[in-house]
Amino acid sequence: MGLPLMSLKTTPGIVLLMLFHVCLVTCSVASNVLLLVALLNARHLLRKNNYIYTFSITLSDLVVSASWFYYVFYKRHSRFNPFHDAVNLVLVIHGISLITILAAMIDRYLAVQHPFRYKQMMTRTKVLFVIVFIWLWPLVTTVARAYSQNASASLGYSIIVFSIVMFGVMSIVNVKLYIVTKRQQRREPRAKGASRQRYAWLIIIASMVFLILWTPSMIHSGTCYTFDLCIPFYSLAADPLSVLRAMNTLTTPLIFLLGSPLTRSSLKDLLHKLRCKR
């Protein structure tokens, strides 16, 4: 059972833990909001398939990062929480980020490897359909699992299978995307296809960081639910595996904010507009 921070005795260590999580939540929410504002301010970005994926990732990360404050400060955490519990639902939404990053990786691979066929094959409507499916499928399966008689064991096996498949597929696609992007950089002039290749690099970096931060928590969750081999922590706030996973909601928007000239330009343009109004 993980106790919320507000129910623990106030000590210097607990105060430092509170400050850390306040900073983490504030930075995560601010980064995701800034990225959403940058995308919405430059509407032409959302006409590009890659930035539609970015918008979806940012939206799910914003929900998770905003919810983290409630979890660590007020929510009593247990691995036996019912499946309709907010904790499990937000974990599912966080998983949507992972699946969306995988979809964005495949999208960029096709765009870099087959640029002419990609324009005909992947229309904006198809990308929006993929995004809707990515959001609906995990939520529907979570609701269905809530009525399963052996929900805990089935969840454990699902997490293990999901982790192996996602880690394997993302690793393979990442390597292939890296090879293709490097080859295209040598073939094409620097200006031509620069935007396409830059976003491919951003996806490669974001997916690598995602895997590094998510893998320990996924392994622990799978073994905990399936084999009852759990590492006990007195609070979710003190669980380093969960904290690593939560930090992903900060790293991903920062990668897209700092790594994309288009999002930076959009924010600068918005600041310029606000100054002119004054």
C-alpha positions as CSV (number, residue, x, y, z in Angstrom):
1,M,0.0,0.0,0.0
2,G,1.4,3.4,-1.0
3,L,0.5,6.3,1.2
4,P,0.0,9.8,-0.1
5,L,2.5,12.4,0.9
6,M,0.0,14.5,2.7
7,S,-0.7,11.6,5.1
8,L,3.0,11.1,6.0
9,K,4.7,12.7,9.0
10,T,6.4,15.9,8.0
11,T,10.2,15.5,8.0
12,P,13.0,17.2,6.1
13,G,13.1,14.2,3.7
14,I,9.4,14.4,3.0
15,V,9.5,18.1,2.5
16,L,12.3,17.7,-0.1
17,L,10.2,14.9,-1.8
18,M,7.2,17.3,-1.9
19,L,9.3,20.0,-3.5
20,F,10.7,17.7,-6.0
21,H,7.3,16.5,-7.2
22,V,5.9,20.0,-7.2
23,C,8.8,21.0,-9.5
24,L,8.3,17.9,-11.7
25,V,4.6,18.5,-12.1
26,T,5.0,22.3,-12.7
27,C,7.7,21.8,-15.3
28,S,5.9,18.9,-17.0
29,V,2.5,20.7,-17.3
30,A,4.2,23.9,-18.4
31,S,6.3,22.1,-21.1
32,N,3.2,20.3,-22.5
33,V,1.1,23.4,-22.4
34,L,3.8,25.4,-24.3
35,L,4.0,22.7,-26.9
36,L,0.2,22.6,-27.4
37,V,0.1,26.4,-27.6
38,A,2.9,26.3,-30.2
39,L,1.1,23.7,-32.3
40,L,-2.3,25.5,-32.0
41,N,-0.7,28.9,-32.8
42,A,0.8,27.7,-36.0
43,R,-2.2,25.9,-37.5
44,H,-0.2,24.9,-40.6
45,L,1.8,22.5,-38.4
46,L,-1.3,20.5,-37.6
47,R,-1.8,20.0,-41.4
48,K,1.3,17.9,-41.3
49,N,1.0,14.3,-40.3
50,N,4.0,14.2,-38.0
51,Y,2.7,17.1,-35.9
52,I,-0.7,15.5,-35.6
53,Y,1.1,12.6,-33.8
54,T,3.0,15.2,-31.7
55,F,-0.3,16.8,-30.7
56,S,-1.7,13.5,-29.5
57,I,1.4,12.6,-27.6
58,T,1.4,16.0,-25.9
59,L,-2.3,15.8,-25.0
60,S,-1.9,12.4,-23.3
61,D,1.3,13.6,-21.5
62,L,-0.5,16.7,-20.2
63,V,-3.3,14.6,-18.7
64,V,-0.8,12.3,-17.0
65,S,1.5,15.1,-15.7
66,A,-1.5,17.1,-14.4
67,S,-2.8,14.0,-12.6
68,W,0.6,13.2,-11.0
69,F,0.2,15.9,-8.3
70,Y,-3.1,14.3,-7.1
71,Y,-1.5,10.8,-7.1
72,V,1.5,11.5,-5.0
73,F,0.0,14.0,-2.6
74,Y,-3.6,12.7,-2.0
75,K,-4.2,9.3,-3.6
76,R,-3.7,6.1,-1.6
77,H,-2.1,3.7,-4.0
78,S,-2.5,0.0,-4.2
79,R,-1.8,-2.5,-6.9
80,F,-5.3,-3.9,-6.3
81,N,-7.0,-0.7,-7.3
82,P,-10.2,-1.5,-9.3
83,F,-9.7,-1.2,-13.1
84,H,-12.1,1.8,-13.3
85,D,-9.9,3.6,-10.7
86,A,-8.4,6.9,-12.0
87,V,-4.9,5.6,-11.4
88,N,-5.3,2.8,-13.8
89,L,-7.1,4.9,-16.4
90,V,-4.3,7.5,-16.4
91,L,-1.7,4.8,-16.7
92,V,-3.6,3.6,-19.8
93,I,-3.6,7.2,-21.2
94,H,0.2,7.3,-20.5
95,G,0.5,4.0,-22.5
96,I,-1.3,5.8,-25.4
97,S,1.7,8.1,-25.6
98,L,4.0,5.0,-26.0
99,I,1.8,3.6,-28.8
100,T,1.5,7.0,-30.5
101,I,5.3,7.3,-30.5
102,L,5.5,3.9,-32.2
103,A,3.0,5.0,-34.8
104,A,4.9,8.2,-35.4
105,M,8.2,6.2,-35.8
106,I,6.6,4.0,-38.5
107,D,5.1,7.1,-40.1
108,R,8.5,8.8,-40.3
109,Y,10.1,5.6,-41.6
110,L,7.7,5.5,-44.5
111,A,8.0,9.3,-45.1
112,V,11.9,9.1,-45.3
113,Q,12.1,5.7,-47.1
114,H,9.3,6.2,-49.5
115,P,8.6,10.0,-49.7
116,F,6.6,9.9,-53.0
117,R,4.5,6.9,-52.1
118,Y,4.0,8.2,-48.6
119,K,2.1,11.3,-49.8
120,Q,-0.4,9.2,-51.6
121,M,-0.6,6.5,-49.0
122,M,-0.8,8.4,-45.7
123,T,-3.5,11.1,-46.0
124,R,-4.5,13.4,-43.1
125,T,-7.7,11.5,-42.7
126,K,-5.9,8.2,-42.3
127,V,-3.6,9.6,-39.7
128,L,-6.6,11.0,-37.7
129,F,-8.2,7.6,-37.9
130,V,-5.0,6.0,-36.5
131,I,-4.9,8.5,-33.7
132,V,-8.6,7.9,-32.8
133,F,-8.0,4.1,-32.8
134,I,-4.9,4.5,-30.6
135,W,-7.0,6.4,-28.0
136,L,-10.1,4.2,-28.1
137,W,-8.6,0.7,-28.2
138,P,-6.8,0.8,-24.8
139,L,-9.7,2.5,-23.1
140,V,-12.2,-0.1,-24.4
141,T,-10.0,-3.0,-23.5
142,T,-9.4,-1.6,-20.0
143,V,-13.2,-1.3,-19.4
144,A,-13.6,-4.9,-20.7
145,R,-10.8,-6.2,-18.4
146,A,-12.6,-4.6,-15.4
147,Y,-15.3,-7.3,-15.7
148,S,-12.7,-10.2,-16.0
149,Q,-12.8,-12.8,-13.2
150,N,-9.1,-13.1,-13.1
151,A,-8.2,-9.5,-13.9
152,S,-5.0,-9.2,-11.9
153,A,-3.3,-12.2,-13.5
154,S,-4.6,-11.3,-17.0
155,L,-3.2,-7.8,-16.5
156,G,0.2,-9.1,-15.5
157,Y,0.4,-11.3,-18.6
158,S,-0.9,-8.5,-20.8
159,I,1.8,-6.1,-19.4
160,I,4.6,-8.7,-20.0
161,V,3.5,-9.4,-23.6
162,F,2.9,-5.7,-24.3
163,S,6.3,-4.8,-23.0
164,I,8.2,-7.4,-25.0
165,V,6.3,-6.6,-28.2
166,M,6.6,-2.9,-27.9
167,F,10.2,-2.9,-26.8
168,G,11.1,-5.3,-29.7
169,V,9.1,-3.4,-32.3
170,M,10.3,0.0,-31.2
171,S,13.9,-1.1,-31.1
172,I,13.7,-2.6,-34.6
173,V,11.9,0.4,-36.1
174,N,14.3,2.8,-34.3
175,V,17.3,1.1,-35.8
176,K,15.8,1.0,-39.3
177,L,14.7,4.6,-39.1
178,Y,18.2,5.6,-38.0
179,I,19.8,3.8,-40.9
180,V,17.4,5.2,-43.4
181,T,17.7,8.8,-42.1
182,K,21.5,8.6,-42.2
183,R,21.4,7.3,-45.8
184,Q,19.0,9.9,-46.9
185,Q,21.1,12.7,-45.4
186,R,24.1,11.5,-47.5
187,R,22.0,11.3,-50.7
188,E,19.9,14.5,-50.5
189,P,21.1,18.1,-50.4
190,R,21.0,19.6,-46.9
191,A,18.1,21.9,-47.6
192,K,16.0,19.3,-49.4
193,G,14.1,17.1,-47.0
194,A,15.8,18.7,-44.0
195,S,12.5,19.1,-42.1
196,R,11.5,15.5,-42.7
197,Q,14.9,14.2,-41.5
198,R,15.0,16.5,-38.5
199,Y,11.7,15.3,-37.2
200,A,12.8,11.7,-37.8
201,W,15.8,12.4,-35.5
202,L,13.4,13.9,-32.9
203,I,11.3,10.7,-33.0
204,I,14.4,8.5,-32.6
205,I,15.6,10.5,-29.6
206,A,12.1,10.7,-28.0
207,S,11.5,6.9,-28.4
208,M,14.9,6.0,-27.0
209,V,14.3,8.2,-23.9
210,F,10.8,6.8,-23.6
211,L,12.1,3.2,-23.6
212,I,14.8,4.0,-21.1
213,L,12.4,5.6,-18.6
214,W,9.5,3.1,-19.1
215,T,11.2,-0.3,-19.3
216,P,12.0,-0.7,-15.5
217,S,8.5,0.2,-14.5
218,M,6.9,-2.1,-17.1
219,I,9.1,-5.1,-16.0
220,H,8.3,-4.5,-12.4
221,S,4.5,-4.2,-13.1
222,G,4.5,-7.4,-15.1
223,T,6.3,-9.5,-12.5
224,C,4.3,-7.9,-9.7
225,Y,0.9,-8.7,-11.2
226,T,1.8,-12.1,-12.6
227,F,4.1,-13.6,-10.0
228,D,3.4,-11.4,-7.0
229,L,7.0,-10.3,-6.9
230,C,6.6,-6.7,-5.9
231,I,9.0,-4.2,-4.5
232,P,7.2,-2.4,-1.7
233,F,7.4,1.4,-1.3
234,Y,5.9,3.4,1.5
235,S,4.6,6.0,-1.1
236,L,4.2,6.3,-4.8
237,A,6.3,9.5,-4.6
238,A,9.2,7.5,-3.3
239,D,8.9,4.8,-6.0
240,P,11.9,5.5,-8.3
241,L,10.3,3.3,-11.1
242,S,7.1,5.3,-11.1
243,V,9.0,8.6,-10.9
244,L,11.1,7.6,-13.9
245,R,8.0,6.9,-15.9
246,A,6.4,10.2,-14.8
247,M,9.6,12.1,-15.9
248,N,8.8,11.0,-19.4
249,T,5.9,13.5,-19.5
250,L,8.7,16.2,-19.1
251,T,11.3,14.8,-21.5
252,T,9.1,14.2,-24.5
253,P,7.7,17.8,-24.8
254,L,11.1,19.3,-24.2
255,I,12.6,17.2,-27.0
256,F,10.0,18.5,-29.5
257,L,10.1,22.1,-28.1
258,L,13.9,22.4,-28.2
259,G,14.5,20.2,-31.2
260,S,12.0,21.6,-33.6
261,P,12.7,25.0,-35.2
262,L,9.0,25.2,-36.2
263,T,7.6,25.0,-32.7
264,R,10.2,27.4,-31.4
265,S,9.3,29.8,-34.2
266,S,5.6,29.5,-33.4
267,L,6.2,30.4,-29.7
268,K,8.4,33.4,-30.7
269,D,5.7,34.5,-33.1
270,L,3.1,34.3,-30.3
271,L,5.2,36.3,-27.9
272,H,5.7,38.9,-30.6
273,K,1.9,39.2,-31.1
274,L,1.4,39.5,-27.3
275,R,4.0,42.3,-27.1
276,C,2.4,44.2,-30.0
277,K,-1.0,44.1,-28.4
278,R,0.4,45.9,-25.4
